[in-house]
Amino acid sequence: MSDLPDDGTQQKEVFARYGAAVYFAQVLEHGLVNLLIVAKQATGQSTPSSIDDDFEKLFRLTMGALLKQTEKARLTVADTELWNDALKRRNRLAHHYFRDHAENFMSPEGRDLMLEDADAARLLFVEADEAATRVMFSIGEAWGMTPDAARAVFEEMEAEARKGPKR
């Protein structure tokens, strides 16, 4: 923080790193939805014709409710513990971060602590999303859901995105 001028730039850095952490929390939530869709398809609870409705229903759920769904799917204990830690960190970040750091926001040293907090949350969300992805591929591999297949879909999406925004 000390290498940034104290002209509002330090505060902007806090907001930027906080925003990155919140973004990765949302990536994790999406990863949990993807995992649940694959688990539902693997167990016959979802069909190709119901997938859009299934996505819509799952995207309406809170992260806590998504985790309850993963527990019903009997996913590994280690992963559920990691996801529950991520949920607690996400809720604290979303609801208490700035209140918890109210005094810290007023000094460069305090803002450093805020950055450490936001960065630790981001790293936890990335780790938890990687676990969700790993579990999703282990479930879906039997019927063709592999990292290569996902990469091909992503590359198609990138090609569409280069054509310009959809309105």
C-alpha positions as CSV (number, residue, x, y, z in Angstrom):
1,M,0.0,0.0,0.0
2,S,2.9,2.3,0.8
3,D,3.9,2.4,-2.9
4,L,0.6,3.9,-3.9
5,P,-0.2,7.6,-3.4
6,D,-2.6,8.5,-0.6
7,D,-4.8,10.5,-3.0
8,G,-7.7,8.0,-3.2
9,T,-5.6,5.5,-5.1
10,Q,-5.2,3.3,-2.0
11,Q,-8.9,3.2,-1.4
12,K,-9.5,2.3,-5.1
13,E,-7.1,-0.6,-4.7
14,V,-9.1,-1.9,-1.7
15,F,-12.3,-1.6,-3.7
16,A,-10.7,-3.3,-6.7
17,R,-9.3,-6.3,-4.7
18,Y,-12.6,-6.6,-2.8
19,G,-14.4,-6.7,-6.2
20,A,-12.1,-9.4,-7.4
21,A,-12.8,-11.5,-4.3
22,V,-16.6,-11.1,-4.8
23,Y,-16.2,-12.0,-8.5
24,F,-14.5,-15.2,-7.5
25,A,-17.2,-16.0,-5.0
26,Q,-19.7,-15.7,-7.9
27,V,-17.5,-18.0,-10.0
28,L,-17.6,-20.5,-7.2
29,E,-21.4,-20.3,-7.0
30,H,-21.6,-20.9,-10.8
31,G,-19.2,-23.8,-10.4
32,L,-21.4,-25.4,-7.8
33,V,-24.4,-25.0,-10.1
34,N,-22.4,-26.7,-12.9
35,L,-21.4,-29.5,-10.5
36,L,-25.0,-30.0,-9.4
37,I,-26.3,-30.1,-13.0
38,V,-23.7,-32.8,-13.9
39,A,-24.5,-34.8,-10.8
40,K,-28.2,-34.6,-11.6
41,Q,-27.6,-35.7,-15.2
42,A,-25.4,-38.6,-14.0
43,T,-28.1,-39.8,-11.6
44,G,-30.9,-39.4,-14.1
45,Q,-32.5,-36.5,-12.1
46,S,-32.0,-34.2,-15.0
47,T,-32.6,-34.7,-18.7
48,P,-31.4,-32.7,-21.7
49,S,-34.9,-31.3,-22.1
50,S,-35.0,-30.1,-18.4
51,I,-31.5,-28.7,-18.2
52,D,-32.5,-25.0,-18.8
53,D,-35.1,-25.2,-16.1
54,D,-32.7,-27.0,-13.8
55,F,-30.1,-24.2,-14.3
56,E,-32.7,-21.5,-13.7
57,K,-33.8,-23.1,-10.5
58,L,-30.3,-23.6,-9.2
59,F,-29.2,-20.1,-10.1
60,R,-32.1,-18.8,-7.9
61,L,-30.6,-20.5,-4.8
62,T,-28.2,-18.9,-2.3
63,M,-24.8,-20.4,-2.0
64,G,-25.9,-22.0,1.3
65,A,-28.8,-23.7,-0.4
66,L,-26.5,-24.9,-3.2
67,L,-24.2,-26.5,-0.6
68,K,-27.2,-28.3,0.9
69,Q,-27.8,-29.7,-2.5
70,T,-24.2,-30.9,-2.8
71,E,-24.6,-32.7,0.6
72,K,-27.7,-34.4,-0.7
73,A,-25.6,-35.6,-3.7
74,R,-23.2,-37.1,-1.1
75,L,-20.1,-35.4,-2.4
76,T,-16.8,-35.8,-0.4
77,V,-16.6,-34.5,3.1
78,A,-13.3,-32.7,2.5
79,D,-14.8,-30.8,-0.4
80,T,-18.0,-29.9,1.6
81,E,-15.8,-28.6,4.4
82,L,-13.9,-26.5,2.0
83,W,-17.1,-25.2,0.4
84,N,-18.6,-24.5,3.8
85,D,-15.5,-22.5,4.7
86,A,-15.9,-20.6,1.4
87,L,-19.5,-19.9,2.2
88,K,-18.7,-18.4,5.6
89,R,-15.9,-16.3,4.0
90,R,-18.3,-15.2,1.2
91,N,-21.0,-14.2,3.7
92,R,-18.6,-12.3,5.8
93,L,-17.2,-10.6,2.7
94,A,-20.6,-9.7,1.4
95,H,-22.1,-8.5,4.7
96,H,-19.4,-7.5,7.1
97,Y,-16.1,-6.7,5.3
98,F,-16.4,-2.9,5.3
99,R,-18.0,-2.8,8.7
100,D,-15.3,-5.1,10.2
101,H,-12.6,-2.9,8.6
102,A,-14.2,0.5,9.2
103,E,-11.2,1.8,11.2
104,N,-8.6,0.0,9.0
105,F,-9.9,1.8,5.9
106,M,-8.6,5.1,7.5
107,S,-4.9,4.2,7.4
108,P,-2.4,2.8,4.9
109,E,-1.5,0.0,7.3
110,G,-5.1,-0.8,7.9
111,R,-5.8,-0.8,4.2
112,D,-3.0,-3.4,3.8
113,L,-4.9,-5.6,6.2
114,M,-8.0,-5.2,4.1
115,L,-6.1,-6.2,1.0
116,E,-4.8,-9.3,2.8
117,D,-8.3,-10.2,3.9
118,A,-9.8,-9.8,0.4
119,D,-6.9,-11.6,-1.2
120,A,-7.2,-14.6,1.2
121,A,-10.9,-14.8,0.4
122,R,-10.2,-14.7,-3.3
123,L,-7.7,-17.6,-3.0
124,L,-10.1,-19.6,-0.9
125,F,-12.9,-19.1,-3.5
126,V,-10.5,-20.2,-6.3
127,E,-9.5,-23.3,-4.4
128,A,-13.1,-24.2,-3.6
129,D,-14.1,-23.6,-7.3
130,E,-11.2,-25.9,-8.4
131,A,-12.5,-28.6,-6.1
132,A,-16.0,-28.2,-7.6
133,T,-14.6,-28.4,-11.1
134,R,-12.5,-31.5,-10.2
135,V,-15.6,-33.3,-8.7
136,M,-17.7,-32.2,-11.6
137,F,-15.3,-33.7,-14.1
138,S,-14.9,-36.9,-12.1
139,I,-18.7,-37.4,-12.2
140,G,-19.1,-36.3,-15.8
141,E,-16.1,-38.1,-17.3
142,A,-18.1,-41.3,-17.9
143,W,-20.4,-39.6,-20.4
144,G,-17.9,-37.2,-22.1
145,M,-17.8,-34.2,-19.7
146,T,-14.0,-33.8,-19.8
147,P,-11.7,-30.7,-19.4
148,D,-11.1,-30.9,-23.2
149,A,-14.8,-30.9,-23.9
150,A,-15.3,-27.9,-21.6
151,R,-12.4,-26.1,-23.2
152,A,-13.9,-26.6,-26.6
153,V,-17.2,-25.0,-25.5
154,F,-15.3,-22.2,-23.9
155,E,-13.3,-21.5,-27.1
156,E,-16.7,-21.4,-29.0
157,M,-17.9,-18.9,-26.5
158,E,-14.8,-16.8,-26.9
159,A,-15.2,-16.8,-30.7
160,E,-18.8,-15.6,-30.3
161,A,-17.7,-12.9,-27.8
162,R,-15.1,-11.6,-30.3
163,K,-18.0,-10.9,-32.7
164,G,-19.2,-8.2,-30.3
165,P,-21.7,-7.9,-27.5
166,K,-25.2,-9.3,-27.8
167,R,-28.0,-6.8,-27.3
